[in-house]
Amino acid sequence: MRVVAYLSKLESGTKLSANIIAEKQNIPLRFLLKLLQKLRDADIVESFMGVKGGYALKKAPSEITFKDVIEAIEGPIYLNRCLEHPEECNNKGPEKCPIHKTLEEIQENFKNDLDSVSFQDIIDRCKE
């Protein structure tokens, strides 16, 4: 989140080396490189090779949501194992389980909430 928020504050198209990002955000370089690879694979950042290379956002901050970044790093969001693998429910199956249905609703609301917050919103909040 911090990496994307940091890159979002920069002028569009600004490229920074992983070393600078790591230093400015106080993130170990090896860990940051893994994060940047996942963010690149999710089309959130792009990487540029060479002397003037580095990393930059691939999309506008208004087009990147908290949900996008969480799923890029962690994978799909599930509050409970049974929501990811309903066939493994050991309580009468998901169709009859009131806990499953309730968690499913909470999960959907949570994902919608994460999807409603863009990194432009974060930039705007910093200006207040």
Buried (B, 14 or more C-beta within 10 A) or exposed (E): EBBBBBBBEEEEEEBBEBEEBBEEEEBEEEEBBEBBEBBBEBEBBBBEEEEEEBBBBBBEBEEBBBBBBBBBBEEEBBBBEBBEEBEEBEEEEBEEBEEBEEBBEEBEEEBEEBBEBBBBBBBEEEEE
